[in-house]
Amino acid sequence: MIGVVRGGRVIAIEVKRPGENPTPQQRAWLIACYRWGGFAAVVRSVDDAMAALAASERGAGLEWNEQ
């Protein structure tokens, strides 16, 4: 999912099933979004997604855990 929030900040959220990780291409895209000043995260549940959105509002940049 890709979005833009107030102020023009890009948010890129990769949605994965539990136990799956981003591909190298997805990982590269998320890192690029972060380096360009956006927020990037990998989520595996609705709760993860809500937490990621809250983190982006606090100014976080990059969040994910490999499984």
Secondary structure, 3 states (H helix, E strand, C coil): CEEECHHHCEEEEEECCCCCCCCHHHHHHHHHHHHCCCEEEEECCHHHHHHHHHHHHCCCCEECCCC
